[in-house]
Amino acid sequence: MTRRQMIGATAAALVLPLLDSRPLAALTTRYNFAARVFSPAEFALVDELSDIIIPTDEVSPGARAARVAGEIDRMLADSLDPARVKAWHDGLRAVEDLSRQMNGTTFLKSTPEQRVAVVTKMASSEDETPGSRRRRRANPNTSIGGFYRTLKGATVRAYYTSSIGIHDDQHYKGNVYQQGDYAGIEPTDQLQ
């Protein structure tokens, strides 16, 4: 056995106990991505919620095209805080409960208009969360608003760190020589 093979076998032995016992084929999404934290239904829910938050428009593709749900799943899988993962599972259950309450069915079985209404309700509840500087309502104890804030933050972070968010939406060109009105000034121009 070569040194490289020994290192590979050792790494596999260390990682194997960390893998989830669920069959990976059952968790593969339409992007050929095996979710590590979310069930297939939860992954589809995060995918739809994130795409409602950042939809495709005339400027750039949306969160679904940027594979935001996969990045959120990866972020949670890499988290060392089990309470964070539990909060996501609880939050997704709260979304389904709110959808059943508002629409009489699950979020993904609702019409697009009903889905937007659920997300709008979640967004309006964001102001009700404890510690909010913009608290406007009498009841500051709602979990759906706190989850919406978490979902929105994770969606924005995942989107704007993706190639689509950086290049298509923000038109970032990298470290290039700037010319024109906003190019800055040469230090020697001020010395004269």
C-alpha positions as CSV (number, residue, x, y, z in Angstrom):
1,M,0.0,0.0,0.0
2,T,1.4,3.4,-1.0
3,R,1.5,6.4,1.3
4,R,-1.3,8.1,-0.7
5,Q,-3.5,5.0,-0.4
6,M,-2.9,4.8,3.4
7,I,-3.8,8.5,3.8
8,G,-7.0,8.0,1.8
9,A,-8.0,4.9,3.8
10,T,-7.4,6.7,7.0
11,A,-9.4,9.7,6.0
12,A,-12.3,7.5,4.8
13,A,-12.2,5.6,8.2
14,L,-12.4,8.9,10.0
15,V,-15.3,10.3,7.9
16,L,-17.4,7.2,7.7
17,P,-18.9,7.5,11.2
18,L,-19.9,11.1,10.4
19,L,-22.0,10.2,7.4
20,D,-25.7,10.0,7.8
21,S,-27.3,6.6,7.7
22,R,-29.9,7.7,5.2
23,P,-29.2,6.4,1.7
24,L,-27.6,9.2,-0.3
25,A,-29.5,8.3,-3.5
26,A,-32.7,9.1,-1.7
27,L,-31.5,12.6,-0.9
28,T,-30.1,13.5,-4.4
29,T,-31.8,16.6,-5.7
30,R,-32.4,17.6,-9.3
31,Y,-28.9,19.2,-9.3
32,N,-27.3,15.8,-8.6
33,F,-26.5,17.0,-5.1
34,A,-26.8,14.8,-2.0
35,A,-28.3,16.9,0.8
36,R,-26.5,16.1,4.1
37,V,-28.8,17.9,6.6
38,F,-32.2,18.4,4.8
39,S,-34.6,15.7,3.9
40,P,-35.7,15.9,0.2
41,A,-38.9,17.7,1.2
42,E,-37.0,20.2,3.4
43,F,-34.5,20.8,0.6
44,A,-37.3,21.5,-1.9
45,L,-38.8,23.9,0.7
46,V,-35.6,25.8,1.2
47,D,-35.0,25.9,-2.5
48,E,-38.5,27.4,-3.1
49,L,-38.3,29.8,-0.2
50,S,-34.9,31.1,-1.2
51,D,-36.1,31.6,-4.8
52,I,-39.0,33.7,-3.6
53,I,-36.6,35.8,-1.6
54,I,-34.2,36.3,-4.6
55,P,-36.1,35.5,-7.8
56,T,-34.9,35.5,-11.3
57,D,-35.2,39.0,-12.9
58,E,-33.9,40.9,-15.9
59,V,-30.5,41.5,-14.2
60,S,-29.6,37.9,-13.1
61,P,-30.8,34.4,-12.4
62,G,-32.3,33.8,-8.9
63,A,-31.4,31.8,-5.9
64,R,-32.5,28.5,-7.4
65,A,-30.1,28.9,-10.3
66,A,-27.3,29.9,-7.8
67,R,-28.0,26.7,-5.9
68,V,-28.6,28.6,-2.7
69,A,-30.4,25.7,-1.0
70,G,-27.3,23.4,-1.5
71,E,-25.0,26.0,0.0
72,I,-27.3,26.4,3.0
73,D,-27.3,22.6,3.4
74,R,-23.5,22.6,3.2
75,M,-23.2,25.4,5.7
76,L,-25.4,23.5,8.2
77,A,-23.6,20.2,7.6
78,D,-20.3,21.9,8.4
79,S,-21.7,23.6,11.5
80,L,-20.5,22.4,14.9
81,D,-23.7,23.7,16.6
82,P,-26.5,21.1,16.7
83,A,-28.9,23.8,18.0
84,R,-28.4,25.7,14.7
85,V,-29.4,22.6,12.7
86,K,-32.4,22.0,15.0
87,A,-33.5,25.6,14.6
88,W,-33.6,25.1,10.8
89,H,-35.7,22.0,11.1
90,D,-38.0,23.7,13.5
91,G,-38.2,26.8,11.3
92,L,-39.1,24.7,8.3
93,R,-41.9,22.9,10.3
94,A,-43.2,26.4,11.3
95,V,-43.3,27.4,7.6
96,E,-45.4,24.3,6.8
97,D,-47.7,25.0,9.8
98,L,-48.2,28.6,8.7
99,S,-49.0,27.4,5.2
100,R,-51.5,24.9,6.5
101,Q,-53.1,27.6,8.6
102,M,-53.2,30.2,5.8
103,N,-53.9,27.9,2.8
104,G,-55.1,24.6,4.1
105,T,-52.2,22.7,2.5
106,T,-48.4,22.4,2.6
107,F,-46.2,25.2,1.2
108,L,-45.2,23.4,-1.9
109,K,-48.7,22.3,-2.7
110,S,-49.9,25.9,-2.5
111,T,-50.3,28.1,-5.5
112,P,-47.5,30.6,-6.3
113,E,-49.6,33.4,-5.0
114,Q,-50.3,31.6,-1.7
115,R,-46.6,30.9,-1.3
116,V,-45.8,34.6,-1.7
117,A,-48.5,35.4,0.9
118,V,-46.9,33.0,3.4
119,V,-43.4,34.5,2.8
120,T,-45.0,38.0,3.1
121,K,-46.6,37.0,6.4
122,M,-43.2,35.7,7.6
123,A,-41.5,38.9,6.6
124,S,-44.1,41.0,8.5
125,S,-43.5,38.8,11.5
126,E,-39.8,39.6,11.4
127,D,-40.4,42.9,13.1
128,E,-42.0,41.0,16.0
129,T,-38.9,39.1,17.0
130,P,-37.4,39.7,20.4
131,G,-34.5,42.2,20.3
132,S,-35.6,43.8,17.0
133,R,-34.9,47.5,16.7
134,R,-37.8,47.9,14.4
135,R,-40.4,46.2,16.7
136,R,-43.8,47.7,15.8
137,R,-46.2,45.1,17.1
138,A,-47.4,44.3,20.6
139,N,-46.5,40.6,20.6
140,P,-42.7,40.2,20.3
141,N,-42.8,36.4,20.7
142,T,-43.0,34.8,17.3
143,S,-40.7,32.1,16.0
144,I,-41.6,32.4,12.3
145,G,-40.2,36.0,12.2
146,G,-36.9,34.9,13.7
147,F,-36.6,32.0,11.3
148,Y,-37.4,34.3,8.4
149,R,-34.6,36.6,9.4
150,T,-32.2,33.5,9.5
151,L,-33.5,32.2,6.2
152,K,-33.2,35.6,4.5
153,G,-29.6,36.1,5.9
154,A,-28.5,32.7,4.8
155,T,-30.1,33.2,1.3
156,V,-28.4,36.5,0.8
157,R,-25.0,35.2,2.0
158,A,-25.2,32.1,-0.2
159,Y,-26.4,34.0,-3.3
160,Y,-23.9,36.8,-3.1
161,T,-21.0,34.4,-2.6
162,S,-22.0,32.4,-5.7
163,S,-20.7,33.0,-9.2
164,I,-24.2,34.2,-10.3
165,G,-24.5,36.6,-7.4
166,I,-21.0,38.0,-7.7
167,H,-20.6,38.2,-11.5
168,D,-24.2,38.3,-13.0
169,D,-25.9,40.4,-10.3
170,Q,-23.1,42.6,-9.0
171,H,-21.0,42.6,-12.2
172,Y,-17.8,42.2,-10.3
173,K,-14.8,42.1,-12.7
174,G,-12.1,41.3,-10.2
175,N,-8.9,43.2,-9.6
176,V,-8.7,45.2,-12.9
177,Y,-7.3,48.6,-13.8
178,Q,-10.1,51.1,-13.5
179,Q,-10.4,54.0,-15.9
180,G,-12.9,56.8,-16.0
181,D,-14.7,59.0,-13.5
182,Y,-14.4,56.6,-10.5
183,A,-10.9,55.3,-11.1
184,G,-9.4,57.2,-8.2
185,I,-6.5,59.5,-8.4
186,E,-2.8,58.9,-8.9
187,P,-0.8,59.9,-5.8
188,T,1.6,62.0,-8.0
189,D,-1.3,64.2,-9.2
190,Q,-1.7,65.7,-5.7
191,L,2.0,66.4,-5.3
192,Q,2.1,68.9,-8.2
